[in-house]
Amino acid sequence: MKGKKYTTVSIPMPLCEKVKEHIKDTGFTSVSDYVTYILRELMSNSETNNSGDFTKEEEEKIKLRLRSLGYLD
C-alpha cells in the first residue's frame, strides 16, 4: 500500500476477542481489516443520509426501546 499512511486505534481486549471470533471463516484477515470495513460502511451511510431524519421504522424502533427502558409511557 504505497503512499498510504495508517494510524493505530485502541479497542478494549474483550471487544477485540469478540471481533476475532466474529470474523472467523470470513474473508477478513485481521481485526484491523474488519474495523476498517465497518468504519467505511458507517461513513458511507452517514454521507448518503446526512439529513439526520429517521425513517418511520427507525423512529418506531427507538420509541419501543425507550418504552422498554421506562423513558416513555
Summary of the structure (lengths in Angstrom):
residues: 73
radius of gyration: 17.5
end to end distance: 53.9
largest distance: 56.4
contacts: 110
relative contact order: 0.07
helix: 56%
strand: 0%
